[in-house]
Amino acid sequence: MGKSNISGGGGGLNQSLSNLIAPTAANESILPAGTAQTLGDDQKPWEEVTARLVNAPDTLAGTGEDLNVSAGLGPSGLGKVTLIADQLDLSGVSTILFGGQTVNAISDLFAMELRLNLNYSNLSIPAEAVDGFFILPFQSRIEKVYMYNVKGGTGGATTLDVKRATASGGTFTSIFNTLPSIQAAAGDSAYTGTGLTTPSTTAPVVNPSFEILPADTALRLDLIAKQSGAPEGSGIIIFFRKV
């Protein structure tokens, strides 16, 4: 780092900075001499640090990695960390580490269930809006989708679809690229979900274009195919996050 002036002291700085007087202000960025440098140590940690997030518009955006507040600020962490920002966007952050303590950053998570109650063998195929509508109160991102079937039939497979419409009286379109399905061979108490590999099932794959749904979107459950015999209790559970 090139030579920079630090106001508040007199003359040059010594190693212990004992000739600084308050208030002392740095008018340039202070950079570590190398990688993985540390402020403070186990014996003498920094007690308080206040940082202002200057990325317009003062946003801390998650990138899918953990946010470690204490990293680089002393092995024991800090007594107090203040982040000044107009907005903290932690949508891509799973955990936050404060002084060695892990905090779950998952928030605004909620679930929706649409289902076929009891024996559904008497329903005609296709059967639309079998459990009415679920209407999203705010813009939401689909995090995980599960399909289940409580009691298996004697053959075939039950296939479900969740369709969405963004306006009253609008056209309903599937949210899936691959529809979830459970074969009778899966037996009772069978389920599958996004990213799962379960015998005798087909896991749902959400259409990326519909991963984020606007506020006031209506969702409905359609029965596309059904197991033969007397299958019972099938449905879809979707976990959303408010965005």
ABEGO torsion letter per residue (X at the ends): XBBBBBBGBBEBBBAAGAABBOBBBBABBBBBABBGBBBEBAABBBABBBBBBABOBGBBBBAGBBBBAABGAEAAEBABBBBBBABBBAAABABBBBGGBBBBABBGBBBBBBBBBEBAAABBOBBBGAAEBBBBABBBBBABBBBBBABBBABEBBBBBBBBBABBGBBBBBABABBBBBBAAAEBGBBBBBGBBBBGBBBBBBBAAAABBBBGBBBBBBBABBBBEBBBGBBBBBBBBBX
